[in-house]
Amino acid sequence: MGMEVSEVKMRAYTFWDVALYVFSIIAISTFMCHFWWPNTVAGYILWAIAGAFAIFSIYSGIIRKAGIQEEGVKKGMASAAAVIGCLVLLGLTVSAVWLIVPLSLSPYY
């Protein structure tokens, strides 16, 4: 009665909103797991996966935030994904400088 045919409810989250969340979770989990095997092939692979998904998270967060008009929750989620991606990249840089490079150079000293 009070609803018109033209009123269409939008879905709560789109595919890209869920993808942002998944990219962030993969970036964080592989970043934390790469400390278990710091000087092995598995550690290097996890480090690279964390970096790739952190970059995906930053890029997708920035692009998604630019496309959202007025919805605060979705803007917050996109901003959080970009911030998480930046923090993971910063952490990967610190772990490379203070953990991976010294362990790789230790046999030569």
MOPAC internal coordinates of N, CA, C and O (Angstrom, degrees):
PM7 1SCF
backbone

  N    0.0000 0     0.00 0     0.00 0    0    0    0
  C    1.4167 1     0.00 0     0.00 0    1    0    0
  C    1.5292 1   109.94 1     0.00 0    2    1    0
  O    1.2310 1   120.54 1   126.30 1    3    2    1
  N    1.3328 1   116.57 1   -53.70 1    3    2    1
  C    1.4458 1   119.76 1  -179.01 1    5    3    2
  C    1.5260 1   111.43 1   -86.82 1    6    5    3
  O    1.2310 1   120.42 1   168.42 1    7    6    5
  N    1.3343 1   116.81 1   -11.58 1    7    6    5
  C    1.4626 1   119.57 1  -177.95 1    9    7    6
  C    1.5158 1   109.93 1   -94.14 1   10    9    7
  O    1.2310 1   121.20 1   -41.61 1   11   10    9
  N    1.2781 1   115.32 1   138.39 1   11   10    9
  C    1.4481 1   120.76 1   176.27 1   13   11   10
  C    1.5116 1   109.10 1   -97.96 1   14   13   11
  O    1.2310 1   120.99 1   -17.55 1   15   14   13
  N    1.2901 1   115.71 1   162.45 1   15   14   13
  C    1.4519 1   121.06 1  -179.02 1   17   15   14
  C    1.5262 1   110.47 1   -68.31 1   18   17   15
  O    1.2310 1   119.85 1   149.35 1   19   18   17
  N    1.3117 1   117.90 1   -30.65 1   19   18   17
  C    1.4586 1   120.98 1  -175.46 1   21   19   18
  C    1.5282 1   113.31 1   -76.24 1   22   21   19
  O    1.2310 1   119.90 1   167.75 1   23   22   21
  N    1.3235 1   117.80 1   -12.25 1   23   22   21
  C    1.4625 1   119.54 1   178.96 1   25   23   22
  C    1.5191 1   108.97 1   -77.90 1   26   25   23
  O    1.2310 1   120.97 1   -62.61 1   27   26   25
  N    1.2965 1   115.76 1   117.39 1   27   26   25
  C    1.4558 1   121.66 1   179.69 1   29   27   26
  C    1.5179 1   107.31 1  -122.24 1   30   29   27
  O    1.2310 1   121.06 1   -54.08 1   31   30   29
  N    1.3070 1   115.58 1   125.92 1   31   30   29
  C    1.4577 1   119.20 1   177.06 1   33   31   30
  C    1.5148 1   109.20 1   -78.99 1   34   33   31
  O    1.2310 1   121.24 1   -48.35 1   35   34   33
  N    1.3105 1   115.23 1   131.65 1   35   34   33
  C    1.4539 1   119.61 1   176.63 1   37   35   34
  C    1.5253 1   109.34 1   -80.70 1   38   37   35
  O    1.2310 1   121.10 1   -28.39 1   39   38   37
  N    1.3153 1   115.49 1   151.61 1   39   38   37
  C    1.4533 1   119.27 1   176.55 1   41   39   38
  C    1.5247 1   109.50 1   -66.38 1   42   41   39
  O    1.2310 1   121.19 1   -28.57 1   43   42   41
  N    1.3088 1   115.33 1   151.43 1   43   42   41
  C    1.4587 1   118.81 1  -178.03 1   45   43   42
  C    1.5286 1   111.19 1   -62.88 1   46   45   43
  O    1.2310 1   120.34 1   131.68 1   47   46   45
  N    1.2974 1   116.96 1   -48.32 1   47   46   45
  C    1.4590 1   120.54 1  -179.97 1   49   47   46
  C    1.5170 1   109.35 1  -133.52 1   50   49   47
  O    1.2310 1   120.77 1   -39.59 1   51   50   49
  N    1.3083 1   116.14 1   140.41 1   51   50   49
  C    1.4534 1   121.22 1   178.22 1   53   51   50
  C    1.5290 1   109.25 1   -92.02 1   54   53   51
  O    1.2310 1   121.12 1    -0.06 1   55   54   53
  N    1.3086 1   115.46 1   179.94 1   55   54   53
  C    1.4609 1   120.87 1   178.58 1   57   55   54
  C    1.5246 1   111.24 1   -59.08 1   58   57   55
  O    1.2310 1   120.23 1   138.05 1   59   58   57
  N    1.3297 1   117.17 1   -41.95 1   59   58   57
  C    1.4632 1   120.43 1  -176.89 1   61   59   58
  C    1.5236 1   112.32 1   -70.40 1   62   61   59
  O    1.2310 1   119.95 1   150.93 1   63   62   61
  N    1.3222 1   117.70 1   -29.07 1   63   62   61
  C    1.4634 1   119.64 1   175.63 1   65   63   62
  C    1.5253 1   110.28 1   -66.45 1   66   65   63
  O    1.2310 1   120.73 1   137.45 1   67   66   65
  N    1.3116 1   116.21 1   -42.55 1   67   66   65
  C    1.4612 1   120.38 1   177.89 1   69   67   66
  C    1.5259 1   110.35 1   -68.31 1   70   69   67
  O    1.2310 1   120.29 1   141.41 1   71   70   69
  N    1.3386 1   117.06 1   -38.59 1   71   70   69
  C    1.4600 1   120.68 1   177.92 1   73   71   70
  C    1.5266 1   111.14 1   -62.32 1   74   73   71
  O    1.2310 1   120.06 1   140.07 1   75   74   73
  N    1.3246 1   117.50 1   -39.93 1   75   74   73
  C    1.4692 1   120.98 1   175.67 1   77   75   74
  C    1.5154 1   111.18 1   -57.67 1   78   77   75
  O    1.2310 1   121.05 1   134.48 1   79   78   77
  N    1.3165 1   115.60 1   -45.52 1   79   78   77
  C    1.4544 1   121.00 1  -179.23 1   81   79   78
  C    1.5322 1   110.50 1   -63.78 1   82   81   79
  O    1.2310 1   120.64 1   135.72 1   83   82   81
  N    1.3147 1   116.38 1   -44.28 1   83   82   81
  C    1.4664 1   120.59 1  -179.63 1   85   83   82
  C    1.5223 1   110.94 1   -66.13 1   86   85   83
  O    1.2310 1   119.65 1   137.21 1   87   86   85
  N    1.3327 1   118.27 1   -42.79 1   87   86   85
  C    1.4666 1   120.84 1   177.65 1   89   87   86
  C    1.5228 1   110.76 1   -58.38 1   90   89   87
  O    1.2310 1   120.35 1   137.60 1   91   90   89
  N    1.3273 1   116.94 1   -42.40 1   91   90   89
  C    1.4666 1   120.86 1  -179.81 1   93   91   90
  C    1.5264 1   111.05 1   -65.66 1   94   93   91
  O    1.2310 1   120.38 1   136.44 1   95   94   93
  N    1.3309 1   116.89 1   -43.56 1   95   94   93
  C    1.4657 1   120.55 1  -179.64 1   97   95   94
  C    1.5241 1   110.86 1   -64.15 1   98   97   95
  O    1.2310 1   119.87 1   136.87 1   99   98   97
  N    1.3247 1   117.86 1   -43.13 1   99   98   97
  C    1.4679 1   120.71 1   178.90 1  101   99   98
  C    1.5275 1   110.42 1   -64.38 1  102  101   99
  O    1.2310 1   120.25 1   138.47 1  103  102  101
  N    1.3296 1   117.13 1   -41.53 1  103  102  101
  C    1.4716 1   120.62 1   179.71 1  105  103  102
  C    1.5231 1   110.77 1   -61.81 1  106  105  103
  O    1.2310 1   120.43 1   134.56 1  107  106  105
  N    1.3228 1   116.78 1   -45.44 1  107  106  105
  C    1.4684 1   120.07 1  -178.58 1  109  107  106
  C    1.5215 1   111.13 1   -67.96 1  110  109  107
  O    1.2310 1   120.22 1   134.56 1  111  110  109
  N    1.3284 1   117.19 1   -45.44 1  111  110  109
  C    1.4720 1   119.61 1  -175.46 1  113  111  110
  C    1.5274 1   111.73 1   -67.73 1  114  113  111
  O    1.2310 1   119.47 1   138.61 1  115  114  113
  N    1.3353 1   118.61 1   -41.39 1  115  114  113
  C    1.4621 1   118.98 1   178.35 1  117  115  114
  C    1.5258 1   111.43 1   -71.33 1  118  117  115
  O    1.2310 1   120.23 1   149.20 1  119  118  117
  N    1.3380 1   117.16 1   -30.80 1  119  118  117
  C    1.4669 1   119.56 1   175.08 1  121  119  118
  C    1.5259 1   110.26 1   -63.37 1  122  121  119
  O    1.2310 1   120.16 1   135.11 1  123  122  121
  N    1.3192 1   117.30 1   -44.89 1  123  122  121
  C    1.4647 1   119.63 1  -179.76 1  125  123  122
  C    1.5246 1   111.54 1   -68.76 1  126  125  123
  O    1.2310 1   120.27 1   144.39 1  127  126  125
  N    1.3271 1   117.09 1   -35.61 1  127  126  125
  C    1.4679 1   120.15 1  -177.73 1  129  127  126
  C    1.5244 1   113.46 1   -74.34 1  130  129  127
  O    1.2310 1   119.66 1   157.71 1  131  130  129
  N    1.3250 1   118.26 1   -22.29 1  131  130  129
  C    1.4594 1   117.88 1  -177.74 1  133  131  130
  C    1.5274 1   112.18 1   -70.08 1  134  133  131
  O    1.2310 1   119.77 1   165.78 1  135  134  133
  N    1.3184 1   118.05 1   -14.22 1  135  134  133
  C    1.4641 1   120.60 1   176.34 1  137  135  134
  C    1.5287 1   112.69 1   -75.78 1  138  137  135
  O    1.2310 1   119.79 1   163.56 1  139  138  137
  N    1.3212 1   118.01 1   -16.44 1  139  138  137
  C    1.4665 1   120.32 1   179.34 1  141  139  138
  C    1.5187 1   111.72 1   -71.97 1  142  141  139
  O    1.2310 1   120.00 1   147.21 1  143  142  141
  N    1.3196 1   117.61 1   -32.79 1  143  142  141
  C    1.4603 1   122.66 1  -179.96 1  145  143  142
  C    1.5191 1   109.07 1  -129.04 1  146  145  143
  O    1.2310 1   119.82 1  -106.35 1  147  146  145
  N    1.3368 1   117.94 1    73.65 1  147  146  145
  C    1.4669 1   120.05 1  -170.36 1  149  147  146
  C    1.5178 1   115.53 1   -68.47 1  150  149  147
  O    1.2310 1   119.11 1   148.23 1  151  150  149
  N    1.3104 1   119.30 1   -31.77 1  151  150  149
  C    1.4621 1   119.96 1  -175.22 1  153  151  150
  C    1.5210 1   111.60 1  -120.89 1  154  153  151
  O    1.2310 1   120.72 1  -140.88 1  155  154  153
  N    1.3406 1   116.23 1    39.12 1  155  154  153
  C    1.4553 1   120.85 1   179.17 1  157  155  154
  C    1.5233 1   109.23 1  -125.42 1  158  157  155
  O    1.2310 1   121.64 1    -8.49 1  159  158  157
  N    1.3118 1   114.46 1   171.51 1  159  158  157
  C    1.4642 1   119.25 1   178.06 1  161  159  158
  C    1.5248 1   110.25 1   -63.27 1  162  161  159
  O    1.2310 1   120.14 1   140.99 1  163  162  161
  N    1.3271 1   117.35 1   -39.01 1  163  162  161
  C    1.4739 1   120.62 1   179.12 1  165  163  162
  C    1.5256 1   110.88 1   -62.02 1  166  165  163
  O    1.2310 1   120.14 1   140.10 1  167  166  165
  N    1.3184 1   117.33 1   -39.90 1  167  166  165
  C    1.4567 1   120.97 1   177.84 1  169  167  166
  C    1.5162 1   112.48 1   -64.42 1  170  169  167
  O    1.2310 1   120.90 1   139.99 1  171  170  169
  N    1.3354 1   115.88 1   -40.01 1  171  170  169
  C    1.4599 1   119.35 1   177.98 1  173  171  170
  C    1.5279 1   111.68 1   -67.42 1  174  173  171
  O    1.2310 1   120.78 1   141.06 1  175  174  173
  N    1.3312 1   116.12 1   -38.94 1  175  174  173
  C    1.4671 1   119.93 1   178.45 1  177  175  174
  C    1.5205 1   110.25 1   -65.40 1  178  177  175
  O    1.2310 1   120.11 1   135.21 1  179  178  177
  N    1.3361 1   117.40 1   -44.79 1  179  178  177
  C    1.4655 1   120.39 1   178.03 1  181  179  178
  C    1.5273 1   111.26 1   -63.13 1  182  181  179
  O    1.2310 1   120.51 1   142.48 1  183  182  181
  N    1.3208 1   116.63 1   -37.52 1  183  182  181
  C    1.4703 1   120.92 1   177.62 1  185  183  182
  C    1.5253 1   110.40 1   -61.67 1  186  185  183
  O    1.2310 1   120.94 1   135.85 1  187  186  185
  N    1.3390 1   115.81 1   -44.15 1  187  186  185
  C    1.4651 1   120.17 1  -179.79 1  189  187  186
  C    1.5273 1   111.79 1   -67.85 1  190  189  187
  O    1.2310 1   120.18 1   139.78 1  191  190  189
  N    1.3223 1   117.26 1   -40.22 1  191  190  189
  C    1.4669 1   120.91 1   177.91 1  193  191  190
  C    1.5222 1   110.12 1   -63.70 1  194  193  191
  O    1.2310 1   120.42 1   137.41 1  195  194  193
  N    1.3233 1   116.81 1   -42.59 1  195  194  193
  C    1.4696 1   120.23 1   178.29 1  197  195  194
  C    1.5217 1   110.65 1   -61.15 1  198  197  195
  O    1.2310 1   120.26 1   138.16 1  199  198  197
  N    1.3240 1   117.10 1   -41.84 1  199  198  197
  C    1.4619 1   120.41 1   178.44 1  201  199  198
  C    1.5166 1   112.68 1   -64.71 1  202  201  199
  O    1.2310 1   120.71 1   136.77 1  203  202  201
  N    1.3199 1   116.25 1   -43.23 1  203  202  201
  C    1.4649 1   119.70 1  -179.40 1  205  203  202
  C    1.5224 1   111.35 1   -64.07 1  206  205  203
  O    1.2310 1   120.39 1   134.36 1  207  206  205
  N    1.3261 1   116.86 1   -45.64 1  207  206  205
  C    1.4570 1   118.95 1  -178.58 1  209  207  206
  C    1.5277 1   112.00 1   -73.25 1  210  209  207
  O    1.2310 1   119.95 1   154.01 1  211  210  209
  N    1.3295 1   117.70 1   -25.99 1  211  210  209
  C    1.4642 1   119.45 1   173.56 1  213  211  210
  C    1.5244 1   110.23 1   -67.26 1  214  213  211
  O    1.2310 1   120.57 1   139.54 1  215  214  213
  N    1.3220 1   116.52 1   -40.46 1  215  214  213
  C    1.4608 1   119.87 1   177.25 1  217  215  214
  C    1.5220 1   110.38 1   -66.15 1  218  217  215
  O    1.2310 1   120.14 1   137.53 1  219  218  217
  N    1.3417 1   117.34 1   -42.47 1  219  218  217
  C    1.4691 1   120.57 1   175.34 1  221  219  218
  C    1.5174 1   110.58 1   -58.61 1  222  221  219
  O    1.2310 1   120.67 1   138.70 1  223  222  221
  N    1.3205 1   116.33 1   -41.30 1  223  222  221
  C    1.4588 1   121.06 1  -178.61 1  225  223  222
  C    1.5279 1   111.37 1   -65.16 1  226  225  223
  O    1.2310 1   120.32 1   136.63 1  227  226  225
  N    1.3154 1   117.00 1   -43.37 1  227  226  225
  C    1.4633 1   120.67 1   178.60 1  229  227  226
  C    1.5224 1   110.12 1   -64.29 1  230  229  227
  O    1.2310 1   120.78 1   129.16 1  231  230  229
  N    1.3103 1   116.12 1   -50.84 1  231  230  229
  C    1.4631 1   120.30 1  -176.87 1  233  231  230
  C    1.5324 1   111.09 1   -62.60 1  234  233  231
  O    1.2310 1   120.42 1   132.60 1  235  234  233
  N    1.3231 1   116.79 1   -47.40 1  235  234  233
  C    1.4657 1   119.74 1  -179.32 1  237  235  234
  C    1.5213 1   111.61 1   -65.44 1  238  237  235
  O    1.2310 1   120.20 1   142.75 1  239  238  237
  N    1.3273 1   117.22 1   -37.25 1  239  238  237
  C    1.4574 1   120.78 1   178.95 1  241  239  238
  C    1.5170 1   112.14 1   -64.23 1  242  241  239
  O    1.2310 1   120.91 1   137.62 1  243  242  241
  N    1.3302 1   115.86 1   -42.38 1  243  242  241
  C    1.4638 1   119.55 1   179.63 1  245  243  242
  C    1.5243 1   110.63 1   -68.16 1  246  245  243
  O    1.2310 1   120.31 1   134.77 1  247  246  245
  N    1.3135 1   117.01 1   -45.23 1  247  246  245
  C    1.4672 1   120.90 1  -179.36 1  249  247  246
  C    1.5219 1   110.43 1   -65.08 1  250  249  247
  O    1.2310 1   120.06 1   136.62 1  251  250  249
  N    1.3328 1   117.49 1   -43.38 1  251  250  249
  C    1.4674 1   120.97 1  -178.21 1  253  251  250
  C    1.5282 1   110.89 1   -66.41 1  254  253  251
  O    1.2310 1   120.40 1   140.34 1  255  254  253
  N    1.3299 1   116.85 1   -39.66 1  255  254  253
  C    1.4613 1   119.87 1  -179.94 1  257  255  254
  C    1.5270 1   111.03 1   -65.46 1  258  257  255
  O    1.2310 1   120.36 1   145.24 1  259  258  257
  N    1.3075 1   116.92 1   -34.76 1  259  258  257
  C    1.4633 1   120.42 1   179.28 1  261  259  258
  C    1.5222 1   111.83 1   -68.31 1  262  261  259
  O    1.2310 1   120.18 1   152.36 1  263  262  261
  N    1.3385 1   117.27 1   -27.64 1  263  262  261
  C    1.4558 1   120.61 1  -177.81 1  265  263  262
  C    1.5089 1   114.63 1   -89.38 1  266  265  263
  O    1.2310 1   119.43 1   168.52 1  267  266  265
  N    1.3153 1   118.69 1   -11.48 1  267  266  265
  C    1.4593 1   121.92 1  -177.45 1  269  267  266
  C    1.5214 1   109.05 1   -87.78 1  270  269  267
  O    1.2310 1   120.67 1   -48.97 1  271  270  269
  N    1.3088 1   116.32 1   131.03 1  271  270  269
  C    1.4619 1   120.54 1  -175.86 1  273  271  270
  C    1.5239 1   112.71 1   -85.14 1  274  273  271
  O    1.2310 1   120.09 1   114.13 1  275  274  273
  N    1.3310 1   117.43 1   -65.87 1  275  274  273
  C    1.4623 1   119.03 1  -169.43 1  277  275  274
  C    1.5261 1   115.19 1  -129.56 1  278  277  275
  O    1.2310 1   119.29 1   176.48 1  279  278  277
  N    1.2993 1   118.96 1    -3.52 1  279  278  277
  C    1.4557 1   120.18 1  -173.27 1  281  279  278
  C    1.5213 1   110.41 1   -83.43 1  282  281  279
  O    1.2310 1   120.74 1   -64.22 1  283  282  281
  N    1.3224 1   116.20 1   115.78 1  283  282  281
  C    1.4562 1   121.83 1  -175.02 1  285  283  282
  C    1.5020 1   114.26 1   -68.25 1  286  285  283
  O    1.2310 1   119.75 1   141.70 1  287  286  285
  N    1.3295 1   118.07 1   -38.30 1  287  286  285
  C    1.4645 1   120.99 1  -177.49 1  289  287  286
  C    1.5207 1   110.33 1   -66.34 1  290  289  287
  O    1.2310 1   120.53 1   136.88 1  291  290  289
  N    1.3060 1   116.60 1   -43.12 1  291  290  289
  C    1.4610 1   119.59 1  -179.86 1  293  291  290
  C    1.5304 1   111.30 1   -68.53 1  294  293  291
  O    1.2310 1   119.94 1   143.83 1  295  294  293
  N    1.3271 1   117.73 1   -36.17 1  295  294  293
  C    1.4596 1   120.04 1   176.69 1  297  295  294
  C    1.5255 1   110.26 1   -65.10 1  298  297  295
  O    1.2310 1   121.08 1   138.85 1  299  298  297
  N    1.3249 1   115.53 1   -41.15 1  299  298  297
  C    1.4596 1   119.50 1   178.15 1  301  299  298
  C    1.5155 1   112.11 1   -63.45 1  302  301  299
  O    1.2310 1   120.45 1   140.23 1  303  302  301
  N    1.3256 1   116.75 1   -39.77 1  303  302  301
  C    1.4565 1   120.64 1   179.36 1  305  303  302
  C    1.5271 1   110.70 1   -66.35 1  306  305  303
  O    1.2310 1   120.25 1   139.81 1  307  306  305
  N    1.3304 1   117.13 1   -40.19 1  307  306  305
  C    1.4612 1   120.89 1   178.51 1  309  307  306
  C    1.5258 1   110.67 1   -67.27 1  310  309  307
  O    1.2310 1   120.17 1   139.72 1  311  310  309
  N    1.3204 1   117.28 1   -40.28 1  311  310  309
  C    1.4690 1   120.72 1   177.30 1  313  311  310
  C    1.5158 1   111.14 1   -65.28 1  314  313  311
  O    1.2310 1   120.50 1   138.82 1  315  314  313
  N    1.3271 1   116.66 1   -41.18 1  315  314  313
  C    1.4674 1   120.71 1   179.22 1  317  315  314
  C    1.5246 1   110.99 1   -63.63 1  318  317  315
  O    1.2310 1   120.14 1   140.55 1  319  318  317
  N    1.3179 1   117.34 1   -39.45 1  319  318  317
  C    1.4656 1   120.18 1   178.55 1  321  319  318
  C    1.5245 1   110.82 1   -63.31 1  322  321  319
  O    1.2310 1   120.14 1   138.24 1  323  322  321
  N    1.3241 1   117.33 1   -41.76 1  323  322  321
  C    1.4601 1   120.42 1   178.60 1  325  323  322
  C    1.5272 1   111.20 1   -65.99 1  326  325  323
  O    1.2310 1   120.19 1   138.67 1  327  326  325
  N    1.3102 1   117.24 1   -41.33 1  327  326  325
  C    1.4735 1   120.98 1   179.25 1  329  327  326
  C    1.5203 1   110.62 1   -66.54 1  330  329  327
  O    1.2310 1   119.99 1   136.84 1  331  330  329
  N    1.3227 1   117.63 1   -43.16 1  331  330  329
  C    1.4693 1   120.76 1   178.38 1  333  331  330
  C    1.5190 1   109.99 1   -61.74 1  334  333  331
  O    1.2310 1   120.12 1   137.91 1  335  334  333
  N    1.3243 1   117.38 1   -42.09 1  335  334  333
  C    1.4588 1   120.44 1   177.83 1  337  335  334
  C    1.5188 1   111.78 1   -60.92 1  338  337  335
  O    1.2310 1   120.28 1   137.81 1  339  338  337
  N    1.3236 1   117.07 1   -42.19 1  339  338  337
  C    1.4723 1   120.50 1   177.83 1  341  339  338
  C    1.5221 1   111.81 1   -64.28 1  342  341  339
  O    1.2310 1   120.65 1   137.80 1  343  342  341
  N    1.3214 1   116.36 1   -42.20 1  343  342  341
  C    1.4732 1   119.65 1   179.08 1  345  343  342
  C    1.5219 1   111.77 1   -65.10 1  346  345  343
  O    1.2310 1   120.19 1   140.39 1  347  346  345
  N    1.3287 1   117.25 1   -39.61 1  347  346  345
  C    1.4666 1   120.21 1   178.29 1  349  347  346
  C    1.5240 1   110.18 1   -65.56 1  350  349  347
  O    1.2310 1   119.73 1   137.65 1  351  350  349
  N    1.3340 1   118.12 1   -42.35 1  351  350  349
  C    1.4664 1   119.72 1   177.54 1  353  351  350
  C    1.5232 1   111.86 1   -63.73 1  354  353  351
  O    1.2310 1   120.39 1   141.49 1  355  354  353
  N    1.3119 1   116.86 1   -38.51 1  355  354  353
  C    1.4630 1   120.04 1   175.82 1  357  355  354
  C    1.5293 1   110.51 1   -63.75 1  358  357  355
  O    1.2310 1   120.45 1   136.05 1  359  358  357
  N    1.3225 1   116.74 1   -43.95 1  359  358  357
  C    1.4608 1   120.82 1   177.85 1  361  359  358
  C    1.5194 1   112.40 1   -63.56 1  362  361  359
  O    1.2310 1   120.11 1   141.84 1  363  362  361
  N    1.3297 1   117.40 1   -38.16 1  363  362  361
  C    1.4600 1   120.43 1   177.51 1  365  363  362
  C    1.5159 1   111.29 1   -65.76 1  366  365  363
  O    1.2310 1   120.34 1   143.09 1  367  366  365
  N    1.3169 1   116.95 1   -36.91 1  367  366  365
  C    1.4616 1   120.46 1   177.52 1  369  367  366
  C    1.5234 1   110.63 1   -65.13 1  370  369  367
  O    1.2310 1   120.79 1   134.90 1  371  370  369
  N    1.3180 1   116.09 1   -45.10 1  371  370  369
  C    1.4665 1   120.38 1   179.29 1  373  371  370
  C    1.5234 1   110.87 1   -64.44 1  374  373  371
  O    1.2310 1   119.84 1   138.10 1  375  374  373
  N    1.3371 1   117.91 1   -41.90 1  375  374  373
  C    1.4610 1   119.97 1   179.98 1  377  375  374
  C    1.5222 1   111.16 1   -67.59 1  378  377  375
  O    1.2310 1   119.86 1   146.38 1  379  378  377
  N    1.3277 1   117.88 1   -33.62 1  379  378  377
  C    1.4622 1   119.57 1   177.41 1  381  379  378
  C    1.5225 1   111.37 1   -67.79 1  382  381  379
  O    1.2310 1   120.74 1   138.71 1  383  382  381
  N    1.3339 1   116.19 1   -41.29 1  383  382  381
  C    1.4610 1   120.07 1  -176.68 1  385  383  382
  C    1.5228 1   111.91 1   -73.67 1  386  385  383
  O    1.2310 1   120.05 1   138.57 1  387  386  385
  N    1.3300 1   117.52 1   -41.43 1  387  386  385
  C    1.4619 1   120.69 1  -173.45 1  389  387  386
  C    1.5202 1   114.61 1   -99.04 1  390  389  387
  O    1.2310 1   119.59 1   167.77 1  391  390  389
  N    1.3334 1   118.40 1   -12.23 1  391  390  389
  C    1.4642 1   119.33 1  -176.29 1  393  391  390
  C    1.5218 1   112.19 1  -123.53 1  394  393  391
  O    1.2310 1   119.99 1   122.73 1  395  394  393
  N    1.3117 1   117.63 1   -57.27 1  395  394  393
  C    1.4617 1   120.52 1  -171.15 1  397  395  394
  C    1.5278 1   111.88 1   -71.85 1  398  397  395
  O    1.2310 1   119.93 1   133.25 1  399  398  397
  N    1.3184 1   117.73 1   -46.75 1  399  398  397
  C    1.4728 1   119.95 1  -178.24 1  401  399  398
  C    1.5330 1   111.13 1   -65.74 1  402  401  399
  O    1.2310 1   118.63 1   132.82 1  403  402  401
  N    1.3412 1   120.21 1   -47.18 1  403  402  401
  C    1.4780 1   118.07 1   177.81 1  405  403  402
  C    1.5220 1   113.55 1   -61.43 1  406  405  403
  O    1.2310 1   119.78 1   142.08 1  407  406  405
  N    1.3331 1   118.03 1   -37.92 1  407  406  405
  C    1.4595 1   119.96 1   177.87 1  409  407  406
  C    1.5210 1   111.43 1   -68.49 1  410  409  407
  O    1.2310 1   120.29 1   146.23 1  411  410  409
  N    1.3129 1   117.05 1   -33.77 1  411  410  409
  C    1.4684 1   120.05 1   178.07 1  413  411  410
  C    1.5276 1   112.13 1   -71.54 1  414  413  411
  O    1.2310 1   120.44 1   148.05 1  415  414  413
  N    1.3232 1   116.77 1   -31.95 1  415  414  413
  C    1.4678 1   121.04 1  -178.70 1  417  415  414
  C    1.5256 1   113.38 1   -88.55 1  418  417  415
  O    1.2310 1   119.09 1   168.06 1  419  418  417
  N    1.3173 1   119.34 1   -11.94 1  419  418  417
  C    1.4624 1   122.36 1  -174.97 1  421  419  418
  C    1.5383 1   113.67 1   -61.05 1  422  421  419
  O    1.2310 1   118.05 1   145.67 1  423  422  421
  N    1.3297 1   121.32 1   -34.33 1  423  422  421
  C    1.4803 1   118.01 1   177.95 1  425  423  422
  C    1.5276 1   113.32 1   -66.16 1  426  425  423
  O    1.2310 1   120.01 1   160.22 1  427  426  425
  N    1.3081 1   117.59 1   -19.78 1  427  426  425
  C    1.4651 1   120.34 1  -176.87 1  429  427  426
  C    1.5267 1   113.11 1   -88.29 1  430  429  427
  O    1.2310 1   119.96 1   175.67 1  431  430  429
  N    1.3309 1   117.68 1    -4.33 1  431  430  429
  C    1.4687 1   120.28 1  -179.46 1  433  431  430
  C    1.4671 1   111.72 1  -111.81 1  434  433  431
  O    1.2310 1   120.10 1   180.00 1  435  434  433

